[in-house]
């Protein structure tokens, strides 16, 4: 069975790297995005089973990103 896919959207590089390390060691395929705009762009080439989303980000906050994700589906 293929690995479950997780998209991590967080503006903190340390958090992204920590999440990537933890999730990949658990067998997940992980993509990272540093803001909501890039997270949405990642959906063009990556269909995640789960999105881990920081709610407090500059440029496009988590609530805005979540609304855009809901419209994307």
N, C-alpha and C positions, 0 to 999 in steps of 0.2 A: 504494500500500500504506500502511495506517495506521502511525503511529509506534509503535515498541515502547514499552511502559510500564514505568517503574521507580519503585519505592517506596523512598525513602531514610529510614531510621529511625536517628536519632542525636540525642543530647541536647545536642550542641554546636552552637549557632546558626551559627557561622562555618563549620563543616564542612558543615552542611546547605546553606547558601547557595553555598558553593564547588562542591559536588556538583551542585546544581541548575543553576548557571551552566554548568559544563562539560558536563553531560549534555544540557541543552536546546540548547546551541550545536551539539551533535552530532546533533540531530534527535529526541531522545527526549522522550516525554511523562513528566513527573516530578511525583510527589507527595511531600510531606515530612511526617514525623511526628517529634515531639520525644521520644517514648518508645514502648516496646513496646505499651502499652495503646492509645495513639492510632494506632499503626501497624496493629494488629488492627482497630480501628474503621474505618480507611480502607478495609478490604477490603469493607465494605458497599456502597461506591459506586465502587470502583476495583479492577480485576483486573490486577495487575502481571504482566509477563513475568519480572521479576527483582526481588528484594528485596535492597537493600544494608543490612546490619544491623550496628550497633555492638554489640559484645559486652559493653561495660562501661557500663551505664546505671543510674541509680537507679530506684526504683519497680518496674520489671520489666526484668531484665537480658536480654542478647541470647540466652542459652541458653534462658531461660524463654519468650521471645518466639518463638524458633525452634520449640520444642516445640508451642506454641499454633498457630503457622502450619501445622505438619505436620498437626495435628488438624483445622484449618479446611478443608483441601483435600478 
